[in-house]
Amino acid sequence: MKIVYAFVGLLVVLLGLNSAFVVKEGQSALLLQFGRIVRADYNPGLHFKLPVVQQVVLLDNRILNLDAQPERYFTSEKKSVNVDFYVKWRIADNAAYYRATAGEQLQAAQRLTPIVKDALRFEFNSRPLQAVVANGRDDITNRVRSQTDAAARRSLGIEVVDVRIKRIELPDEVSDSVYKRMRAERMQLANDLRSRGKEAGERIRADADRQKAVLLADAEREAATVRGDGDAQAAAIYAQSYGQDPDFFDFYRSLQAYRTSFLDGKGVLILKPESDFLRYFNDGGAKAR
């Protein structure tokens, strides 16, 4: 009898343990009864179920990573590129996810991969190679994420959080032609910038020369005005001095002429003795003074 009681007690304990389950943080759960989904919205915490007849499937509710193998795509010019990408995803609908994948992450990744690859293939096929290599990566990933998210929600109960292209590699024969074309475009741009700079430099030099000519002309005009005023003042002073003492003025002007003529000591003058220029070199000139 004691054995029966012990067996019944053990059975009760096992049934009790089987009727409780814990959902951890970062997880969600759904409840199955004979393979049919009874409930799919369990949050973290302690929960209870019917023992034996009901089963619990725990699902990872965190953001998961899909790192696919590089794939070769063709651009709109039928040139091939090797694209390495990854996808961030998480479960959006527990029931739909379980029906599509039986709760297996590997199966979910295997079904999500072709959806992403098809979207990438469409985007690369619709763009030229230059746009893909130069500046089309962000636009491609945004469009692919939007398309794959809608498709994955419908068919897999999965939310595509992000799609990123890690690397775009060109085959050798394609990369050489692309680099040559890019180099030619950069050279054309550099030549255009140099010609614009040269044109701007010519304009600046022409403007500087014009300003220089204007400044020199203004300076010459002002200098001529000053010289004219000085000559007028000098003439007035000479006239005034001549009026006060004509003999002395003549004598002073003659001394100035002598100094200018014999300043370097190498000048030669051929004059008659009775020349007016030499009147102060003889006695008569002295007496006249």
C-alpha positions as CSV (number, residue, x, y, z in Angstrom):
1,M,0.0,0.0,0.0
2,K,2.8,2.4,0.8
3,I,4.3,1.7,-2.6
4,V,1.0,2.8,-4.2
5,Y,0.9,6.0,-2.2
6,A,4.5,6.7,-3.1
7,F,3.8,6.1,-6.7
8,V,0.7,8.3,-6.6
9,G,2.6,11.1,-4.8
10,L,5.4,10.9,-7.3
11,L,2.9,11.1,-10.2
12,V,1.2,14.1,-8.6
13,V,4.6,15.9,-8.3
14,L,5.5,15.1,-11.9
15,L,2.1,16.4,-13.1
16,G,2.5,19.5,-11.0
17,L,5.9,20.2,-12.4
18,N,4.6,19.5,-15.9
19,S,1.7,22.0,-15.4
20,A,4.0,25.0,-14.8
21,F,6.5,26.6,-17.1
22,V,8.7,29.8,-17.1
23,V,9.2,32.2,-19.9
24,K,12.5,34.0,-19.5
25,E,13.3,37.6,-20.4
26,G,13.9,37.9,-24.2
27,Q,11.6,35.0,-24.9
28,S,7.9,34.5,-25.8
29,A,5.9,31.3,-25.8
30,L,2.9,29.6,-27.4
31,L,0.8,26.8,-26.1
32,L,-0.1,23.7,-28.1
33,Q,-2.8,21.2,-27.5
34,F,-2.6,18.1,-29.7
35,G,-0.6,20.1,-32.2
36,R,-3.1,23.0,-32.3
37,I,-2.1,26.4,-31.1
38,V,-4.2,27.4,-28.1
39,R,-2.4,30.6,-27.1
40,A,0.5,32.5,-28.5
41,D,0.9,35.6,-26.4
42,Y,2.8,34.5,-23.3
43,N,5.1,37.2,-21.8
44,P,8.1,36.5,-19.5
45,G,7.0,35.1,-16.1
46,L,5.5,32.0,-14.5
47,H,2.6,30.3,-16.3
48,F,0.5,27.2,-16.1
49,K,-0.9,24.6,-18.5
50,L,-2.7,21.3,-18.5
51,P,-0.1,18.6,-17.9
52,V,0.6,16.0,-20.6
53,V,-2.1,17.2,-23.1
54,Q,-0.6,20.6,-23.6
55,Q,2.9,21.5,-24.7
56,V,4.9,24.8,-24.6
57,V,7.1,26.1,-27.4
58,L,9.6,28.8,-26.3
59,L,10.6,31.3,-28.9
60,D,13.6,33.7,-28.9
61,N,12.1,37.2,-29.0
62,R,15.4,39.0,-29.5
63,I,16.8,40.5,-32.7
64,L,18.5,37.7,-34.6
65,N,21.2,37.8,-37.3
66,L,21.2,36.2,-40.7
67,D,24.6,36.3,-42.3
68,A,24.2,34.8,-45.8
69,Q,26.8,33.7,-48.3
70,P,27.9,36.3,-50.9
71,E,25.7,36.3,-54.0
72,R,26.4,37.3,-57.6
73,Y,24.0,39.8,-59.2
74,F,23.9,41.5,-62.6
75,T,23.4,45.3,-63.0
76,S,21.2,46.9,-65.7
77,E,24.2,46.7,-68.1
78,K,24.5,43.0,-67.4
79,K,27.7,43.4,-65.5
80,S,28.2,41.1,-62.5
81,V,28.9,42.1,-58.9
82,N,29.5,40.0,-55.8
83,V,27.4,41.2,-52.9
84,D,28.0,40.3,-49.3
85,F,25.1,41.2,-47.0
86,Y,23.5,40.4,-43.6
87,V,19.9,40.8,-42.2
88,K,18.6,41.6,-38.8
89,W,15.2,40.0,-38.0
90,R,13.0,39.0,-35.1
91,I,9.7,37.2,-34.6
92,A,6.6,39.5,-35.2
93,D,3.8,37.0,-35.0
94,N,4.4,33.9,-32.9
95,A,1.5,31.8,-34.4
96,A,2.4,32.6,-38.0
97,Y,6.1,32.0,-37.3
98,Y,5.4,28.6,-35.8
99,R,3.1,27.5,-38.6
100,A,5.8,28.5,-41.2
101,T,8.9,27.2,-39.5
102,A,7.8,25.0,-36.6
103,G,9.7,27.3,-34.3
104,E,13.1,26.5,-35.9
105,Q,15.5,29.4,-36.4
106,L,17.5,27.5,-39.0
107,Q,14.4,26.8,-41.1
108,A,13.3,30.5,-40.7
109,A,16.7,31.6,-41.9
110,Q,16.6,29.2,-44.9
111,R,13.2,30.6,-45.9
112,L,14.1,34.2,-45.3
113,T,17.3,34.1,-47.4
114,P,15.7,33.7,-50.8
115,I,13.2,36.5,-50.1
116,V,16.1,38.9,-49.4
117,K,18.1,37.7,-52.3
118,D,15.2,38.1,-54.7
119,A,14.7,41.7,-53.5
120,L,18.4,42.5,-53.9
121,R,18.5,40.9,-57.4
122,F,15.6,43.2,-58.5
123,E,17.3,46.3,-57.1
124,F,20.7,45.5,-58.7
125,N,19.1,44.6,-62.0
126,S,17.4,48.0,-62.2
127,R,20.5,50.1,-61.6
128,P,23.7,50.8,-63.6
129,L,27.0,49.7,-62.2
130,Q,28.2,53.3,-61.5
131,A,25.1,54.0,-59.4
132,V,25.6,50.8,-57.5
133,V,29.3,51.4,-56.7
134,A,29.1,55.2,-56.2
135,N,26.1,56.1,-54.1
136,G,23.2,53.6,-54.5
137,R,23.9,51.4,-51.5
138,D,21.7,53.2,-48.9
139,D,18.8,53.4,-51.3
140,I,19.1,49.7,-52.2
141,T,19.2,48.6,-48.6
142,N,16.2,50.8,-47.6
143,R,14.1,49.5,-50.5
144,V,15.1,45.9,-49.9
145,R,14.3,46.1,-46.1
146,S,10.9,47.5,-46.9
147,Q,10.1,44.9,-49.5
148,T,11.4,41.9,-47.5
149,D,9.7,43.0,-44.3
150,A,6.3,43.1,-46.0
151,A,6.9,39.7,-47.6
152,A,8.3,38.0,-44.5
153,R,5.5,39.3,-42.3
154,R,2.9,37.7,-44.6
155,S,4.6,34.4,-45.1
156,L,6.8,33.8,-42.0
157,G,5.5,36.1,-39.3
158,I,9.0,37.7,-39.2
159,E,9.9,41.4,-39.0
160,V,12.9,42.4,-41.0
161,V,14.6,45.0,-38.8
162,D,17.5,45.9,-41.1
163,V,19.3,44.9,-44.3
164,R,23.0,45.9,-44.7
165,I,25.4,45.4,-47.6
166,K,28.9,44.7,-46.1
167,R,30.8,44.6,-49.4
168,I,30.3,44.9,-53.1
169,E,33.1,43.3,-55.1
170,L,33.7,43.6,-58.8
171,P,35.2,40.9,-61.0
172,D,38.7,41.9,-62.3
173,E,37.6,42.6,-65.8
174,V,34.7,44.8,-64.6
175,S,36.7,46.6,-61.9
176,D,39.4,47.7,-64.4
177,S,36.9,49.3,-66.8
178,V,35.0,50.9,-63.8
179,Y,38.2,52.4,-62.4
180,K,39.3,53.7,-65.8
181,R,35.9,55.3,-66.3
182,M,35.9,56.8,-62.8
183,R,39.5,58.0,-63.3
184,A,38.5,59.7,-66.6
185,E,35.5,61.3,-64.9
186,R,37.7,62.6,-62.1
187,M,40.3,63.9,-64.6
188,Q,37.5,65.7,-66.5
189,L,36.2,67.2,-63.2
190,A,39.8,68.3,-62.2
191,N,40.4,69.9,-65.6
192,D,37.1,71.7,-65.4
193,L,38.0,73.0,-61.9
194,R,41.4,74.0,-63.1
195,S,40.0,75.9,-66.1
196,R,37.5,77.7,-63.9
197,G,40.3,78.6,-61.5
198,K,42.4,79.9,-64.3
199,E,39.5,81.9,-65.6
200,A,38.9,83.3,-62.2
201,G,42.6,84.1,-61.8
202,E,42.6,86.0,-65.1
203,R,39.6,88.0,-64.0
204,I,41.3,88.8,-60.7
205,R,44.6,89.8,-62.4
206,A,42.7,91.9,-65.0
207,D,40.8,93.7,-62.2
208,A,44.1,94.2,-60.2
209,D,45.8,95.6,-63.3
210,R,42.9,98.0,-63.9
211,Q,42.9,99.2,-60.3
212,K,46.7,99.6,-60.6
213,A,46.3,101.7,-63.8
214,V,43.6,103.8,-62.1
215,L,45.8,104.3,-59.0
216,L,48.8,105.3,-61.0
217,A,46.8,107.7,-63.2
218,D,45.3,109.3,-60.1
219,A,48.8,109.5,-58.5
220,E,50.3,111.0,-61.7
221,R,47.5,113.5,-61.8
222,E,47.9,114.5,-58.2
223,A,51.7,114.7,-58.6
224,A,51.3,116.9,-61.7
225,T,49.0,119.1,-59.7
226,V,51.5,119.3,-56.8
227,R,54.4,120.0,-59.2
228,G,52.3,122.7,-61.0
229,D,51.5,124.3,-57.7
230,G,55.2,124.1,-56.6
231,D,56.3,125.6,-59.9
232,A,53.8,128.4,-59.6
233,Q,54.9,129.1,-56.1
234,A,58.6,129.0,-57.1
235,A,57.9,131.3,-60.1
236,A,56.1,133.7,-57.7
237,I,59.0,133.6,-55.3
238,Y,61.5,134.2,-58.1
239,A,59.5,137.1,-59.4
240,Q,59.2,138.6,-56.0
241,S,62.9,138.2,-55.4
242,Y,63.8,139.7,-58.7
243,G,61.7,142.7,-58.0
244,Q,63.4,143.3,-54.7
245,D,67.0,143.2,-56.1
246,P,67.4,142.4,-59.8
247,D,71.2,142.6,-59.7
248,F,71.5,140.1,-56.8
249,F,68.9,137.9,-58.4
250,D,70.9,137.8,-61.7
251,F,74.0,137.0,-59.7
252,Y,72.3,134.2,-57.8
253,R,70.8,132.6,-60.9
254,S,74.3,132.7,-62.6
255,L,75.8,130.9,-59.6
256,Q,73.1,128.3,-59.9
257,A,73.9,127.9,-63.6
258,Y,77.6,127.6,-62.8
259,R,77.0,124.9,-60.2
260,T,74.9,122.9,-62.5
261,S,77.3,123.2,-65.4
262,F,80.5,122.4,-63.5
263,L,79.1,120.0,-60.9
264,D,80.8,116.8,-62.1
265,G,84.0,118.5,-63.2
266,K,83.9,116.9,-66.6
267,G,81.8,119.3,-68.5
268,V,83.3,121.4,-71.3
269,L,81.8,124.7,-72.4
270,I,83.1,126.6,-75.5
271,L,82.0,130.2,-75.1
272,K,83.3,133.6,-76.2
273,P,85.0,135.7,-73.5
274,E,82.5,138.4,-73.9
275,S,79.6,135.9,-73.4
276,D,76.9,137.0,-71.0
277,F,77.3,133.7,-69.2
278,L,80.8,134.6,-68.2
279,R,80.2,138.2,-67.2
280,Y,80.9,137.4,-63.5
281,F,84.3,135.8,-64.3
282,N,85.9,139.1,-65.4
283,D,86.5,142.4,-63.7
284,G,83.8,144.1,-65.7
285,G,81.2,141.7,-64.3
286,A,82.5,142.1,-60.8
287,K,82.3,145.9,-61.2
288,A,78.9,145.6,-62.7
289,R,77.7,143.6,-59.7
